[in-house]
């Protein structure tokens, strides 16, 4: 079984799918956090969109953390 897992990791198609999935994951996380911040700012009628900025940065850091974590394994 270990050889089968090793062969799957060497397949270039699997690497492509793995890193494409990471990109999609980053887009979804950053988009969700930015959308949540936007909705909070709209509901609170903030003149400056600080919540959007803070949550979008949080989404960037969280997605980078997850990408780095999954790239190591």
Residue pairs with C-beta under 8 A, 6 or more apart in sequence:
8 14
9 15
18 70
22 67
22 70
22 71
25 63
25 66
25 67
26 63
26 64
26 66
26 67
29 59
29 62
29 63
29 66
30 56
30 59
30 60
30 63
31 59
32 59
33 55
33 56
33 58
33 59
33 62
34 52
34 55
34 56
34 59
36 55
37 49
37 51
37 52
37 53
37 54
37 55
37 56
38 49
38 52
40 51
40 52
40 55
41 49
41 50
41 51
41 52
44 51
